[in-house]
Every structure is written in structure tokens, then in C-alpha cells.
Amino acid sequence: MTNIALSVAAILTFAIGAVHSWAGERRLIGPLLAPERRQALLDKSIFARRVLRFAWHLTTVAWWGIGAMLVALAHTPVDPSGRLVLWIIAATFLINAIVILLTSRGRNLAWPVFIAIAALSIAPIFSR
């Protein structure tokens, strides 16, 4: 039987990753790396530009990896090990939410999505 809460958490995780990469490339990374905007290190080092771009997108890959774990956990009974993994996932996304909320002063609307992922990730633990 599929756990709906974990399935929704997985979908949100994949979606936030896609939005992160697309919007970040369009609004932050692309403009930062545009030749007319580059300064100092970014202008002199192709390596620095590549690291900046790929470090940004590796965040998405990590979130998608967590999304894949949520999909796997959604299709198996949640045993003690699974509960521990769900607590870790929930804590990770809660920390993401808090950091984004505080650093953006609420302007970045990813924080409610991260709170939803955190809550949905631990929902199966309490729904016995």
C-alpha cells in the first residue's frame, strides 16, 4: 500500500528541486555569470564559474535523492530504521525552511514548501 503523505512529500521535493534549478539559473546564476556582470574571481576563472553553477544545481540533485528515498519509503512498511530516516529528512527540510525564512525575511516562498515536506515526512510516524 502506498503512503500518500510520503508520496506528496516526494512530489514536493522533486518540484522544489526543479524550481530551484530553473529559477536560480534564470534569476541568480545566469545573471551573475553573464560577461558584463562578472568581476574579480568570476571574470578570471572559468573553474570558479563552473563550481558556482554546479554547486547550485547539486542542491537540486541532493533534494531529488531525498525525494527518491521518500518514494521508496512510501511503498514499504515504515519500520524503526525507516522512522529514523523520516525524522532525519523532516529535520533537514525544517532546517532548510528556517534558514530560508530568516535569510530571505519571508520573501523566498520556498520555506512553506519545506515545512510541508517536513510535516508530510513525519506524518506516517504518527498515523498508527
Beta strands, then each sheet from edge to edge (+ up, - down):
end
